[in-house]
Amino acid sequence: MITRLLRKSFYNQKKAMALMIVSIAVGTALTASLLTLSFEIGGKVSKELRAFGANILVEPRIEGLAGLSGLRRYLRSEDVMKVKTIFWRHNILGISPLLETDAHIHAGDRSAEARLIGGWYEKELPLPGEAGTFTAGIKTVSPSWSLTGRWPADAGGVVLGSSLAATLGVKIGDELLFGDRTKKVEGILDTGGREDDQAFMDLVSLQQENRLEGKISRVFIGALTTPMEEFAYKDPAVMSKVEYEKWYCTGYVTSIAKQVEEVFGNSRAKPVWQIAGTEGKVLDRLKALIYLLCGVVLVASSIGVSTTMIMSLLRRIEEIGLLKAMGADRGKIIAIFLSEAGIIGLAGGFAGYLLSMVVSEYIGVRVFQSGLQQRGSLLFIALGSAVFIAVLGTVLPIRRALRIRPGVVLKGSE
Amino acid sequence: MKKKRFLHFFLRSAAQRKGRNLMAALSVMLAVAVVTGMVGITSGVREKLGAELRAYGANVLVSPAKGGSFSKEIISRIRNIRGVDDASGQYFTVASIRGHEVEVIGLELDKFRKMGWKLFGRLPGREGEMLAGINLKTGLKPAEGNAEELIHGDLRREMILSGFIERGGPEDSALIMSLGDAWAVSGASDVIDVVLVRVSPSAFEEAVRQLRVTLPDASVKSVRQVASAEESLLSKIRLLMLLVTAIVVFASSISVASTMAANVFERREEIGLMKALGAKRRDIGAFFFAESLLIGAAGGFFGCLFGVAAAEVISMGAFGTFIRPAFYLPAISLLTGLLLSLVSGYFPVRDAMRSDPAVILRGE
């Protein structure tokens, strides 16, 4: 009896039912997309935030004041790629080792004292202990610096910061005298920072020229990190064993820095606080924003479904009156409405889930240039919330339907 | 139909159908509230996130173009330029401490909290106190709180160490103190080597241009890293919000359309009767137009209130502060309400008017 009634009801109100399913589907799709987004927004935005620059700096450990002046201290080149062997190696997105020297530069009758820095721009290196390569270099930690021309591959070429090039009055292709060595300007680097007053060249060539084979002055590292929590700011030295373990095994910027420090001989790795501290705050805010939007969308779509349901009921008052006149009791009426809602909810939820895969993929590609990972478990959440919304939407209509007096309705005066 | 009779009809109908009209107005209101809320949040999110991103530091550096230094008046001149949120000066010199030469940075210590550097110990509270970079810690131990003598040429000055800072940059090997103390150490007065300027991302280009015009002797450089990363992140978030808004608008217009359609559908008989009694298409059109207008306006008005409230709740939850609602929000709400109710009312009314009154009135 009920099945026949249901079939009839769906058949007779194709348009209204389709509309309800669509509205539930869209609501569910939106909620599921936002949830998918919320799982990944941390990672995606973290990657975006890497454009602000490195968040970990590794320097030689300095004991006493002597290290500051006179005696230079260095890190070892061979330790650089060991960074990709630490526990959080997959979170390391950029590595840029630099060797700093001072140079006296002549260009015709102009001259300048400047820092001459050896580094890689984009260099493929084999991963230690694994197959595959990793791209390291300045570009990987500071992608927004703009290089015109190209990065020199050997000792004969040099890149000048934009201010330094202006001071010396040279352009790409000109030749300069670094001490007694002639070098050709192959590129101009514009950063807006102190790098604009510096000169750059290939790391290995600079090491050889200065008899500093295998030595580097500092390493910048860009890592994906977990936002710092209150407890992560505690000094690791005074943490309890449990706390220390939790800290060490979470990807906080401080714990990643600690692990980096462990693979570099005689080093000190520090978070670049300006970058690391802000990142956590920005991420927390964005996540909260997405969750709140989820809530608003859910509420809005359930109210929308409810109004649609009530409107559909109003059309069927006579039908319900007839049912009652023919002896349908409260249970039957409730059963009819609930099973209708159930069917609509399941259909809408399933369609919504499929739709959400498209929507979240589109949002991911449009906004972050890469798709979002779809989760099968969301199907159950989608179905559950869709049925919940649909059933919630029938509460008012059911109450209305139970109050219908068949005599009045069928006479047509309601 | 005469005006008076039209009004009579209209008011009677509105009074009789209170419930249904209320329902329609509610669904319009909901849609408008969602749209208003989303637009409100989208317009506010830029400002809010921009404020967070401010901690990434200055996005413009102003330094003397031909060497030398500025007088300190330049800071207030820069602050007065439109689009400049903040500006602070720094002065660099060197001094020798315990026989080793170190860099000395003088800066506005009241800006310290905003710079995001990590502080161990406390900020200098009065003249003659300084901070040291974390790299100096082993060398100066256990001098925290003790006086250190700084020597610059013939000048000697006793400074008390109040704490250490860690920034993850060259500052970690320097001494940090107030501008006044740094001037006293080197015997200079009222000079600035660089001004760190924070320009709001929305007015970036214009403010940089203004800075260049106002300060012809200075080199004005945008810190590419901060400026471009900021712009790129903010525009991405904005795009995200716009996409979500578009989908939400779509979802809520479906609900409005279905409600309005049902509202009209029920009244096919009424329309049939009107036609049978000789009402012209124009009259019926005007009748439903007026009704939609009323529903749309009511929905738009209340939707605006609820939408702004929702935007404030979200902003409070996500950013901890209220947003200033954009002045155009009420206009958007009202327009959305009217547009939604008129468009979604139009098609069912047109269908109803096309049908034959005789068929409808017979109840088929």
Interface residues (C-beta under 8 A of the other chain):
Chain A: A16 L19 M20 V22 S23 V26 G27 A29 L30 S33 L34 L37 V45 E48 L49 A51 F52 G53 N55 I56 L57 E59 I62 E63 G64 L65 A66 G67 L68 S69 S142 S144 W145 S146 S163 D190 T191 G192 G193 D196 R268 K270 P271 V272 W273 Q274 I275 A276 G277 T278 K281 V282 R285 L286 A288 L289 L292 L293 V296 V297 A300 S301 I303 G304 V305 T307 T308 I310 M311 S312 L314 R315 V359 Y362 I363 R366 V367 F368
Chain B: R20 M23 L26 S27 L30 A31 A33 V34 G37 I41 V45 K48 L49 E52 L53 A55 Y56 G57 V60 L61 I97 R98 G99 H100 E101 V102 M115 G116 W117 K118 I134 N135 L136 T138 G139 L140 E166 R167 G168 G169 D172 S173 S219 K221 S222 V223 R224 Q225 V226 A227 S228 A229 E230 S232 L233 K236 I237 L239 L240 L243 V244 I247 V248 F250 A251 S252 I254 S255 A257 S258 T259 A261 A262 N263 F265 E266 A310 V313 I314 G317 A318 F319
